[in-house]
């Protein structure tokens, strides 16, 4: 009985950790968006996207409003968006997107995460060529009628559409992201998340024990407070 309780407690804390990390990441997205385009989402598409993503992870409305207010004041830190590159265990390429107020601290931490987990940090451009930056819009399956919308989505810039049992994912080229965002807004369609991601051009398959090595490195990077997203090409 005690072992079952411990497992449940571990899962609960892990869920809270993921939620806290998601809220922190979106809080930084909001801060960056407000600094770049102002606090009014009507005139700031980047802020609209951040608010939509906040809804997607059930971030309370008062926390979103507080983040916007804080970013509009002089109290909020100025975050720099920086992407670091490297190789994880077994030669798996990894891209790490960060938002930081102290790049010196961040680069040291990222290098340490790589080295402590069987990887090594690379120079700018060392692995980026293995990825393509794309827009990624995710919908719950029941909230998007592809039979009616598929051709319009293609006209709006959809590069690929994946239909799954639980969600539909629309991919666009980097340059078509804004156009797709405007099209979805014009139709009153709200994705549960909308963001730019680095999508690998090829994927790498590894034995299960080696996959665990790579995921341990990825999790260490993701746990860093300055890290927003981690991308890799593990199949």
C-alpha positions in Angstrom: 0.0 0.0 0.0 2.8 2.4 0.9 4.6 1.7 -2.4 1.4 2.5 -4.4 1.0 5.8 -2.4 4.6 6.8 -3.1 4.1 6.1 -6.8 0.9 8.3 -6.9 2.7 11.0 -4.9 5.6 10.9 -7.4 3.2 11.2 -10.4 1.4 14.1 -8.7 4.5 16.1 -8.0 5.8 15.4 -11.6 2.5 16.7 -13.0 2.8 19.9 -10.8 6.4 20.3 -11.9 5.4 20.1 -15.6 2.6 22.6 -15.0 4.9 25.0 -13.2 7.5 24.7 -16.0 4.8 25.4 -18.6 3.5 28.5 -16.7 7.1 29.8 -16.4 7.8 29.3 -20.1 4.6 31.0 -21.2 5.2 33.8 -18.7 8.5 34.5 -20.4 6.8 34.3 -23.9 4.3 36.9 -22.7 7.1 39.1 -21.3 9.0 39.0 -24.6 5.9 39.6 -26.7 4.9 42.6 -24.6 8.4 44.1 -24.7 8.5 43.7 -28.5 4.9 44.7 -29.4 3.1 46.2 -26.5 0.5 45.0 -24.0 -2.6 45.0 -26.3 -3.1 41.6 -27.8 -5.4 43.1 -30.5 -2.3 44.7 -32.1 0.3 42.2 -31.0 0.0 38.8 -32.7 2.9 37.3 -30.7 1.1 38.2 -27.5 -2.1 36.7 -28.9 -0.3 33.5 -29.6 1.2 33.4 -26.0 -2.2 34.0 -24.5 -3.7 31.2 -26.6 -0.9 28.8 -25.5 -1.6 29.8 -21.9 -5.2 28.7 -22.3 -3.9 25.4 -23.8 -2.1 24.5 -20.6 -4.9 25.8 -18.4 -2.9 28.8 -17.1 -5.3 30.8 -14.9 -6.5 34.1 -16.5 -5.4 36.1 -13.5 -1.8 34.8 -13.9 -1.9 35.7 -17.6 -3.1 39.2 -16.8 -0.5 39.6 -14.0 2.3 38.5 -16.5 1.1 41.1 -19.0 1.0 43.8 -16.3 4.4 42.9 -15.0 5.9 42.9 -18.5 4.5 46.4 -19.1 6.3 47.7 -16.0 10.0 48.4 -15.5 10.2 45.6 -13.0 10.2 42.8 -15.6 13.6 41.6 -16.7 14.7 41.9 -20.3 14.9 38.4 -21.7 17.1 37.5 -24.7 16.1 34.6 -26.9 19.1 32.4 -27.7 19.4 29.0 -29.3 22.2 26.7 -28.3 23.3 23.6 -30.2 25.0 20.3 -29.4 25.0 16.6 -29.6 23.5 14.4 -26.9 24.6 10.8 -26.2 25.1 8.5 -29.2 25.4 11.5 -31.5 21.8 12.7 -31.4 21.6 16.4 -32.5 19.9 18.7 -30.0 18.7 22.3 -30.3 18.0 24.2 -27.0 15.9 27.4 -27.1 16.4 29.7 -24.2 15.0 32.9 -22.8 17.5 34.5 -20.4 18.4 37.7 -18.6 21.9 36.4 -18.1 23.5 34.7 -21.2 26.7 34.1 -19.3 25.0 32.0 -16.7 22.8 30.2 -19.3 25.6 29.1 -21.6 27.6 27.7 -18.7 24.6 25.8 -17.4 23.7 24.4 -20.9 27.3 23.3 -21.4 27.2 21.6 -18.0 24.0 19.8 -18.8 25.4 18.4 -22.0 28.7 17.3 -20.5 27.2 15.7 -17.4 24.8 13.6 -19.5 27.0 12.2 -22.1 26.8 14.9 -24.7 28.7 18.0 -25.8 27.8 21.5 -26.7 28.6 22.6 -30.3 29.2 25.9 -32.1 26.4 27.9 -33.7 25.4 26.1 -36.9 26.8 22.7 -35.9 23.4 21.0 -35.9 20.8 23.6 -36.9 21.1 22.5 -40.6 19.5 19.2 -39.6 16.3 21.0 -38.6 13.7 23.1 -40.4 11.8 25.9 -38.5 8.1 25.5 -39.0 4.8 26.7 -37.6 3.0 24.1 -35.6 -0.7 24.5 -34.8 -2.4 21.8 -32.6 -6.2 21.2 -32.3 -8.2 18.6 -30.4 -9.6 16.4 -33.1 -13.2 17.3 -32.4 -12.6 21.0 -32.7 -11.5 21.1 -36.4 -13.6 19.9 -39.3 -11.0 18.9 -41.8 -13.5 17.8 -44.4 -14.7 21.3 -44.7 -11.5 23.2 -44.0 -8.6 21.2 -45.6 -8.5 23.1 -48.9 -8.8 26.5 -47.2 -6.0 25.5 -44.8 -3.7 24.6 -47.7 -4.5 27.9 -49.3 -3.6 29.6 -46.0 -0.2 28.0 -46.0 -0.6 24.5 -44.5 2.5 22.5 -45.5 1.3 19.3 -44.0 -1.6 18.1 -41.9 -1.4 15.2 -39.5 -4.7 13.6 -38.3 -4.5 11.6 -35.1 -7.1 10.1 -32.8 -6.7 12.8 -30.2 -5.4 15.8 -32.1 -4.8 17.4 -35.5 -1.5 19.1 -36.2 -1.1 21.7 -38.9 2.4 22.5 -40.1 3.4 25.6 -42.1 6.6 27.0 -43.4 8.3 29.6 -41.1 7.3 32.4 -43.5 3.6 31.3 -43.5 3.1 31.2 -39.8 1.6 34.6 -39.5 -0.7 34.0 -42.5 -2.1 30.8 -40.9 -2.6 32.6 -37.6 -4.6 35.3 -39.3 -6.7 32.7 -41.2 -7.5 30.8 -38.1 -8.5 34.0 -36.2 -10.7 35.0 -39.1 -12.6 31.7 -38.8 -12.8 31.9 -35.0 -10.7 28.8 -34.7 -8.5 28.6 -31.5 -5.7 26.0 -31.5 -4.7 24.6 -28.1 -1.1 25.6 -29.0 0.5 27.6 -31.8 4.3 28.0 -32.0 7.4 27.9 -34.1 9.3 24.6 -33.7 12.5 23.1 -35.1 11.4 20.0 -36.9 14.2 17.4 -37.8 14.6 16.7 -41.5 15.5 13.1 -40.7 15.1 11.0 -37.5 17.5 8.7 -35.7 16.5 5.3 -34.3 18.4 3.8 -31.3 18.1 0.8 -29.1 15.9 1.3 -26.0 18.8 1.6 -23.5 20.4 4.3 -25.7 17.1 6.1 -26.1 17.0 6.3 -22.3 20.4 8.0 -22.3 19.3 10.6 -24.7 16.0 11.3 -22.9 18.0 11.7 -19.6 20.0 14.5 -21.3 16.9 16.1 -22.8 15.2 16.1 -19.4 18.2 17.7 -17.7 18.2 20.5 -20.3 14.4 20.9 -20.0 14.7 21.3 -16.2 16.9 24.4 -16.5 15.0 27.6 -15.7 16.3 29.4 -18.7 15.3 26.7 -21.2 12.0 27.2 -23.2 12.1 24.2 -25.6 14.4 21.3 -26.5 14.4 19.8 -29.9 16.1 16.5 -31.1 15.8 14.1 -34.0 15.3 10.9 -31.9 12.6 8.8 -33.6 
